Amino acid sequence: MTETKTTKRKLTGVVVSDKATKTIVVKVERKTMHSKYHKFVTNSNKFHAHDETEQAQVGNTVTIIESRPRSALKRWELLSVVK
C-alpha cells in the first residue's frame, strides 16, 4: 500500500477574540500585489481555531495548523503562542 505524505498548512496571525470556550479567532494578514495598480495591498482573513488549554489571549501572535473539523466553523487548532 502506498503512503501519501500530507502536509498541513501553518499560519501565523494575531488573536482578535478569545471569548468563546476553547476557541480563538485569529486574524491572518497577507500582502498581495494589485493586478492593475501594482501596489501592495493588505488582505486579511479570520480563522476560528481550537485552543484546548485556553492559553492564547487577545493580542498574542500565534501559529495555527490545519486540523479535522471540530465544529461548523473550527477547522484549525492552536500550535504555539509566538508572543
Secondary structure, DSSP 8 states (H G I E B T S, - for coil): ---------EEEEEEEE--STTEEEEEEEEEEE-TTT--EEEEEEEEEEE-TT----TT-EEEEEE----SSS--EEEEEE--
